[in-house]
Amino acid sequence: MAFSRLKKYIPTREYVENHKWLGFIKHKLDGKPYLWDFQRWHVVKATWIGVFWAMLPMPFQMLPAAFFAVLFRANILVAIAWVWVSNPFTLLPILYCSYYLGCHALGVEFSTNMISANFHHVFANWHLLLLPLILGSILFGIICSILLASIVWLIYGLKGKKA
């Protein structure tokens, strides 16, 4: 029941095939039913892919998510839907956590001054911000994607036992 409610938010096959930015993979989508089905393993892989790309601070996150969903035979619709976790409301918490994690991974002092500074200060010290942010985003993407993929795996397991 909850799955049917979630399914209405997942983009349709027609949406993906006719999207102006995803047209480059349209020929790769034909004859591959695993990209559209909701089997447990395909959805878990799509969750891993979509959440990972959602945590990276880059534009057009749907493009690599769609590409890697095709490459790893994951559900392309779920991968694209998970990318939408990163939106204007969640962007700042994601960047904050990524920067925090990157600072700790590099052994650099976590500075809230970099976060609360004005744009001039940030652009003048971008080199101090960029490496921890990129490394932290990759690590945060891996951690979040493994965590959420595990949760999806468990939910599918519980769904199968109830049926």
N, C-alpha and C positions, 0 to 999 in steps of 0.2 A: 504494500500500500504506500509506504513512504517512497519506495523506488519509483512508483508511477507518478508521484508528485514531483520528484526530482527530475524525471525524464522530460518534463515539459520545459525545463530551463536549459537542457542540453541542445546545442545547435543541431539542426537537421542535416541530412546528407546533401540536400539541395542547397542549403545555405553555404556549406563548405565548398561544394563544387562550383557555385556561381559567385563566390566571394572574389572581389577584384584582386586582393593581395594573395589569395591562396590558389589562384589559377595555375601557377607553375607546377603544381603537383596533381592536377586534375587527371592527366593521363596515367599517373601511377595508381589512382584509386579504382580504376575499372578492373573488374574480375577479382577483387580481393574482399570477400565478405567478412573476413575477420576484422577489418577496419570499422565495421558498423555493428557487429554483434556485441552483446553484453555478457559474454562468458567471463567467469571469475578472473582468469589469468590475463585476459586482454584488458579488462578494466583496471586491474592492479598495476599493470605496466603503464597504462595511460595515466593513472594517478601519479605514479612516480615521475613520469615525463612532464606532465602539466604543472605539478607543484614545483618541481625543480626549476623550470623556466620562469614560473611566476615570481620566484624569489630573486631573480637576477635583475639588476637595475639597467634595463635596456628597452629600447622601443621595439615594437612589433614582435612581442613574445609569442604570438600565435604562429608565426612562421616557423621558428625552430621546433616548436611543440608539434606542429603538424608534420614537419619533415621527419622528426625522430619517431613519431607515432607510426608513420609508414615504414621507416627503417627497421624498427623493432617489433612490427606487427602488433601494435596496440590499437585500442579503440580510439580513433581519431577525434570523435565527438567529445569523449570524456576528457581527453588530453587538452583540447581547446577550452572546454568548460572550466577545467582546473586553473588555467592561466588567468581566468577572471578573478581569482582570489586576490591578485594584485590590482588594486583599483585606487582611485584618489582617496578613499577613506582608509585603506589599509597600507598605503605606500609609506607613510612616515613611520609607523611601528615596524614595518619590515626593514626599512633602511636603518632604523635605530638598532634593532636587534642584530642586523648584519654587521654594522660598524662595531658594535660592542663585541661580538664574537670574533671579528677579524682582529681587533686590538688585542684581545686575550690570546689568540692563536699566534700572533707575531711577537707577543711580549711587549707591546707598546702600551704606554699609559693611555687609558680611556679618558678622553677629554670631552666633557660636556660643553666646553667653550666652542669647540668646532661645530657642534650641533646647533647651539643657540646663537651663534655669531651671525652677523649680517652677510650678505652676498659678497661684499668686497673682501671681507676677512676670509671667507671660504675660498674664493677664487685666488687670493694671494697665497693661500696655504693648501692648495688642492693636492699637492704631492703628499701631504701628511694624511689626507683624508682618503685618497683614491685606493691605495694598496690595501689598507684594512677593510675598506668597503667591498672591494672586489673579492678578496679572499673570504671575508665573512659572508658575503652573499652566496658564494659557491658552497661553503660549509653549511650555511643555514638552509640552502636549497636541498642539499643532501640529507641533512637531519630531518627537515620537515617532510620531504618526500618519502623517506623510509618510514617515518612515524605514521603518516597518513595512508601510505600504501599498506602498512600492517593493519591499520584500523579497517580499511576497506576489505582486506583479506578476511579478517575476523567477522565482519558484518556479512559478507557473502557466505561464510561458513555457518553462521547462525541462521541465515535465511534458508540454507539448504537443509538444516536439521529440522526446521519448523515445517517444511513442506512434506 
